[in-house]
Amino acid sequence: MIDPNVLRAIGEVLESHGVTPKTGERLADAVSRVLGTSDSETQRWMEALSEGCTVEEANRRAGIASHKAPDDLLVSIARAIGSALGKVAK
């Protein structure tokens, strides 16, 4: 299960990149849409980042090819997750 603070951070990053969930769309579904990944790939990717993996390692774990999404978005989401987890740990 992904921490609610992490989900909030992901939502903020998506918004900063001009991505908003469609009406009734879950955040994970919006991430899947933007990254061009399946629900299971997205879940594994977010879980790996929540565990402290780098973007590259999370991509490998989830089976996501780096070219599926803009690298700056992937890195921004990873940084937001790291920051959110750091705040939770305090």
N, C-alpha and C positions, 0 to 999 in steps of 0.2 A: 504494500500500500504506500502511496506517495503522500508525503506530508502536505497538509493544506497550504503551508507557507511556500512550499516549492511550487505548487500549482498556481498560487497567486503570483509568484515571481515569473513563472512561464507566461502567464496571461499578460503581465506588464511588458515583457519582451516582445510578445507578438503584437501588442498594441503599438509599441514604439516602432515596429516595422510595418505598420499600416495594416495589420491583419486583425480582424475582429471575427469572433465566432458568429456563424449564421444563427438566425432565430432557432432556438431549441437545440443548437449544436453544443455538445459537451466540449470542454477544453481539450481533452485528449483527441477528440475527433478533429478539432481545428488544427492541432499540431500535426496529425496524420495527413490532413489535406495539404497543409503548407509544405511538409517534408516529402510528400508523395510516398508515404509508407502505409503499411497495413496497421490495423489496431494493435496487433500483437507485437509488431516491430517497434511501434511507438512506445508501447508499455515497457518493453525490454530496454529500450533506449533511455527512457526517463528514469527507470529503476537503476540502470548502470550509472547514470550521471548522479543520481541521489546517493550512490555508494561511493562517489568520489572518483569515478573513472574519468579519463580525458575524453574529449569528443571522439577522437580516433578509436579509442578502446570501446566506448559505448557503441559507436557505429559497427565495429566488428562483432560485438556481442549480439547486437540486434539484427545483423545482416544488412545494414544500410550502406549502400555505396555512397561515398562522399559526394559524388556529383548530383545526388538527388535533390539537394537543397543548397542554398547559398551558404558558404562556409561562415560568413559573418553572422548569419542567423543562428547556426548551430553553436558557434562559440558564444554568442550573446546569451542563448538559453543556458548553456553550461555554466557560464559565469553567474547568471542569476540564481541557478540552483545552488551553486557553491556558496554564494552570499546568503541565501535563505537558510541553508543548513548551518552556516556559521552562526547566524543569529539564534537559531533554535538551540544550538549547543551551549550558548552562553547562558 
